[in-house]
């Protein structure tokens, strides 16, 4: 009888964080290095100013924005880690070498959200 009460208490206490609104783990940025230069003297870190060309694509491959083909066709300047860009960029472009090319798969929560708010037109 005593053992049964202890097990019930343990089980209910382990479930409380899930029931009381604990956060789910944050989705991660998937990163693939497409090209890395032979020499890398320094890697990017928060506070660095980066200059990047980018192509934004939906999961089906449709391009929704490209710095090479739209606007002034120039790369974008921004400071890494101070929320000037989507969180997925701030996370996915850390520790890059100058000239490196990466493919980032960014979940909606680290980009424009599930409704696409702020998505470039």
Phi, psi and omega in degrees: 000316180296317179301320181296320179293320180296315180296320177297317180296316179298315181296317182289327180287330177287336180272343183303315180301323180291323182282329186272016173093024177298148183281145172284156178298142181289139178295148183255155173281130174269132185232137175231125177280118181270328178205135175229128179298153180300315178257135177223104184278334183203142178255152182293148177213167180306137180098345177286148174265123182249152175237114185226142164269148180211152173234117177266127182230147171282170181303330181277001178096350179294128180281127175257344176196142177215124179291339181280334188244352184236159178061227182273004177060028181253153174295165184259133173265137172199161177264125183290129171091004180243023173065031172281340180231179179297151183302325178300325176289314180303323180277317188280346182254010174288152175060034176264149173270154174300131180089353180289148176240133180231151170251123179250134170251111189251122178292153183309322182296340179253011180233251184254009180082170184293338179265358178074028180295129180085005180296131179299146179258000000 
